[in-house]
Amino acid sequence: MMTMKPIISTALFSVAALTASSANAAITGTVDATITLEAGCKVNGQTFDNSTAGADFGVIDFGTQNTLFTEADSQILSGASAFTVQCSNGITPILSFNAGLHDGDGAGLGLHAMAHQTEAGQFVTYNLYSDATRLAVIPVGGDVTLAGGGALSKQSISTPAPLAKRA
């Protein structure tokens, strides 16, 4: 009986080797692909989801002025371009201008105010305007509604700063 085992093992190995080398089966199937699209907006070229909070939309930079200036112009910039917003179809973008840290401080004509960096009690006031003619003042807590429908909206927010309060 001892001589039968090697013969049976060799025979089974030979059949398995022949089966494996001749097995070229064509297997077909499908792979499903899905995506869920949610509403969002691009602000100054950056993409944001609908629930994004605390995003940086740019800066208002009045440059360097001496203490005797009477007006300095600026606008909200992101890099070197104007403020731009593009939202998904069906979304109407609304820019809200909430109160800053020092709004209401200072004796100037502006609704908004920046504190002097080294001298307490001194402020530079300014207004935000939604039009180039500076007739449409954006109040603290005010909104500016932009064009929707997936179009790119370019909004200029002008900000002249009148003379600052002197302490």
Protein Blocks (a to p, Z undefined) as FASTA:
>chain_A
ZZmmmmmmmmmmmmmmmmmmmmccdddddddddddddddddeehiacdfklghiafbdcd
ebjadfkbfbdcddddehjaccdddddehiacdddddddfkgoiajbfbfbdcddfklgh
iacdddddfbfklpaccdehiacdddehhiacdddddddddddddZZ
